[in-house]
Amino acid sequence: MNYKEIYENGIDKLERVGIQDAKLDARLLLEYVCKTDHSTLFAHPDREISDQEEKTYTDLISQRKQRIPLAYILGNWDFMGLTFKVNENVLIPEQDSELLVEEALRYCEDGMRVLDLCTGSGCIALSILRFTNDTKAVCTDISEKALSVARKNAEGLGLDSRADFIQTDLFPEKSSTKYDLIVSNPPYIASSVIKTLAPEVKYYEPRLALDGDEDGLAFYRRIVSSVPDYLFSNGYLIMEIGYDQKEAVVSLLEQDTRYHDIEVIKDYSGNDRVVRACFY
């Protein structure tokens, strides 16, 4: 079997189970197995596939047919032009979350201290560190398994000396230390909605990182009320939100007179995605 034939076979198997991105997934898995790139399909479609490559590819296609997310099969995913290790203990970094990083970089100057709540893979905080100088970050997560992934990502990016990881339920212990910027992509999906999500999400991504309680706002309430203990005056709180949560999250911020300059930023699809507020 040659390269093109096994690729088309992979597409057919994935399309039969209703995977929308069958062509992309089949190609990325083939490139992963054969250690090739996108041009190989066009330049060398007759390339012979070894028995071992065929077996490995068939096994990976079978995993994807079970709706195991592509990122978990590959073991890594790209975000902000960087590659992050991922597994079933962390959310897969989404392109929409890059908007949060881009917004944070507007307000993050060299040498600042950043607090990243619910860090998961660490992709948000580590991206901020990667594109700034002399900044440092404290990254928290309730899951030690998630923090293990984040630590490996920090090491892989050469940022482990600038990032500390703390297992805790949202905020670290109170101390005299304050931060210039607090960022978070907290769990924000209402509990009842999770069962309606795609199989890749509801069956494989960690529920701890998805479930925002009955109305999806539990973590926003906790963050908004506690941030003043951790953020310098004139520092910024920047959070990702669900597409339908603008009014609710803005209302939480407006009810607390310690916040001003509240703004919601839309993603590239036109959905509300990031909320930013300055602390007096």
C-alpha positions in Angstrom: 0.0 0.0 0.0 1.3 3.5 -0.8 1.1 6.8 1.0 -2.0 8.1 -0.9 -3.9 4.8 -0.7 -3.5 4.5 3.1 -4.4 8.1 3.5 -7.6 7.7 1.6 -8.4 4.5 3.5 -7.9 6.5 6.8 -10.3 9.2 5.5 -13.0 6.7 4.6 -12.8 5.0 8.1 -13.1 8.3 9.9 -15.9 9.7 7.7 -17.9 6.5 8.3 -18.2 7.3 12.0 -19.1 11.0 11.3 -15.8 12.8 12.1 -16.1 16.2 10.4 -12.3 16.8 10.1 -11.6 13.3 8.7 -9.3 14.5 5.9 -7.2 16.7 8.3 -7.1 14.1 11.1 -6.2 11.3 8.7 -3.3 13.3 7.2 -1.9 14.5 10.6 -1.9 10.9 11.9 -0.2 9.7 8.8 2.4 12.4 9.0 3.0 11.5 12.7 3.5 7.9 11.9 5.7 8.3 8.8 7.5 11.4 10.1 6.6 13.3 7.0 5.1 16.7 6.3 2.1 18.1 4.2 4.1 18.2 1.0 4.7 14.5 1.0 1.1 13.8 0.0 1.5 15.9 -3.2 5.2 15.2 -4.0 5.4 11.5 -3.1 1.9 9.9 -3.2 3.5 6.6 -4.4 5.8 6.3 -1.4 5.6 2.8 -0.1 4.3 2.3 3.4 6.1 -0.3 5.5 4.2 -3.0 7.4 5.0 -1.4 10.7 3.9 2.0 9.5 0.6 0.5 8.2 0.0 -1.3 11.5 0.7 1.8 13.6 -1.4 4.0 11.4 -4.3 1.6 11.5 -4.1 1.4 15.3 -4.2 5.3 15.5 -7.1 5.5 13.1 -9.0 3.0 15.3 -8.4 5.2 18.3 -9.7 8.3 16.5 -12.7 6.3 15.4 -13.5 5.9 19.1 -13.6 9.7 19.2 -10.4 9.9 21.3 -9.2 13.5 20.5 -6.5 13.8 17.9 -4.4 15.9 20.3 -4.4 13.1 22.9 -3.4 10.5 20.3 -0.5 12.7 19.1 0.4 13.7 22.6 0.9 17.4 21.8 -0.9 20.4 20.3 0.2 23.8 18.9 -0.9 27.0 20.6 0.5 30.5 19.9 3.0 29.0 17.6 4.4 26.8 20.4 4.0 23.1 20.9 2.5 21.8 24.2 2.4 18.3 25.6 -1.2 17.3 26.3 -3.0 14.2 27.7 -6.3 13.3 29.2 -5.5 15.3 32.3 -5.6 18.7 30.6 -7.9 20.5 28.2 -6.7 20.7 24.7 -5.5 24.3 24.0 -8.0 25.9 21.6 -7.3 28.7 19.1 -10.0 30.8 20.7 -7.9 30.9 23.9 -5.0 32.6 22.0 -7.1 35.7 22.2 -6.7 35.7 26.0 -2.9 35.5 25.6 -2.9 38.3 23.0 -5.0 40.5 25.2 -2.7 39.8 28.2 0.4 40.6 26.2 -1.1 44.1 25.6 -0.9 44.8 29.4 2.1 42.6 30.4 5.4 44.5 30.5 8.8 43.0 31.0 9.5 42.0 34.6 5.9 41.7 35.7 4.5 38.9 37.8 1.5 36.9 36.4 -0.9 34.6 38.2 -2.6 32.0 36.1 -5.6 30.3 37.7 -6.7 26.8 36.4 -3.5 26.6 34.4 -4.1 23.1 32.9 -1.3 22.4 30.4 0.2 25.8 31.3 -0.3 27.0 27.7 -1.6 30.5 28.7 1.0 31.5 31.3 3.9 29.9 29.4 2.9 31.6 26.2 2.9 35.0 28.0 6.3 34.2 29.5 7.7 33.1 26.1 6.8 36.4 24.4 8.0 38.7 27.2 11.3 39.2 29.0 12.0 38.7 32.7 8.4 38.0 33.5 7.5 35.3 36.1 4.3 33.3 36.6 2.6 31.4 39.4 0.3 28.7 37.9 -2.3 27.0 40.0 -4.5 24.0 39.4 -6.5 21.6 41.6 -5.2 18.6 39.6 -1.6 17.5 40.4 -1.8 15.4 37.2 -2.5 18.6 35.2 0.4 20.4 36.9 2.7 17.5 36.0 1.9 18.2 32.3 2.4 22.0 32.8 5.8 21.4 34.4 6.9 19.3 31.5 5.8 22.0 29.1 7.7 24.6 31.1 10.8 22.5 30.9 10.4 21.8 27.2 10.1 25.5 26.5 13.0 26.4 28.8 10.8 28.4 31.1 10.9 26.3 34.2 13.0 28.8 36.0 10.4 31.5 35.5 7.3 29.5 36.4 6.1 28.1 39.7 3.3 25.5 39.9 1.0 25.2 42.9 -1.7 22.6 43.5 -4.6 24.4 45.1 -8.3 25.0 44.7 -8.0 28.2 42.6 -5.9 30.7 44.5 -2.6 30.2 46.3 -2.3 30.9 50.0 -2.6 34.6 50.8 0.7 36.4 51.3 2.4 39.7 50.8 3.1 38.8 47.2 0.9 40.5 44.7 0.6 40.2 40.9 0.5 42.7 38.0 -1.7 40.5 35.9 -4.1 37.7 36.7 -5.4 35.4 33.9 -7.7 32.5 33.8 -9.6 30.1 31.6 -11.7 28.6 34.3 -14.3 25.8 34.0 -17.4 27.7 32.6 -19.7 25.1 31.1 -23.0 24.6 33.0 -23.1 21.1 34.4 -26.3 20.1 32.5 -24.7 21.2 29.2 -21.7 18.9 29.3 -23.8 15.9 28.2 -24.7 17.7 25.0 -21.0 18.3 24.0 -19.1 16.4 21.3 -18.0 12.9 22.3 -14.3 14.1 22.2 -15.1 16.6 24.9 -17.7 15.0 27.2 -16.0 11.6 27.3 -12.3 12.4 27.2 -11.5 15.9 28.3 -11.3 16.3 32.1 -14.6 17.2 33.6 -12.8 19.1 36.4 -11.6 21.6 33.8 -15.1 21.9 32.1 -17.7 22.0 34.8 -18.6 25.5 36.0 -21.4 24.2 38.3 -25.2 24.7 37.7 -25.0 28.0 35.8 -21.4 27.9 34.7 -20.5 31.0 36.8 -19.2 29.4 40.0 -15.5 30.1 39.3 -16.1 33.6 38.0 -17.8 34.5 41.3 -14.9 33.2 43.3 -12.3 34.9 41.1 -14.0 38.3 41.0 -14.4 38.3 44.8 -10.9 37.1 45.6 -8.7 38.9 43.0 -8.4 42.1 45.1 -6.3 40.1 47.6 -3.8 39.2 44.9 -3.7 42.0 42.3 -1.8 45.3 42.5 -3.8 48.5 42.1 -4.2 49.2 38.4 -3.4 45.6 37.6 -5.7 43.7 35.1 -7.8 40.6 35.5 -8.3 38.8 32.1 -10.5 35.8 31.7 -12.0 33.6 29.0 -15.7 33.3 29.0 -18.4 31.3 27.1 -20.0 32.8 24.1 -23.3 33.5 26.0 -21.8 34.7 29.4 -20.9 38.3 28.6 -23.8 39.9 30.5 -23.5 37.6 33.5 -19.7 38.0 34.0 -19.7 41.8 33.3 -22.5 42.1 35.9 -20.4 40.3 38.5 -17.5 42.8 37.8 -19.8 45.9 37.8 -21.3 44.9 41.1 -17.9 45.1 42.7 -16.9 48.8 42.7 -13.2 47.9 42.9 -13.2 47.2 39.1 -13.3 49.6 36.2 -12.3 49.7 32.5 -14.4 46.6 31.9 -14.3 45.4 28.3 -15.4 42.2 26.4 -13.4 41.2 23.4 -14.8 39.0 20.6 -13.0 36.1 19.0 -12.4 35.7 15.3 -15.8 34.1 14.9 -17.5 37.1 16.3 -18.3 35.5 19.7 -17.7 37.1 23.0 -14.6 35.4 24.3 -12.5 37.4 26.7 -13.4 39.8 29.5 -10.8 42.3 30.9 -11.1 44.5 34.0 -8.8 46.8 35.8 -8.6 46.8 39.6 -8.5 50.1 41.4 
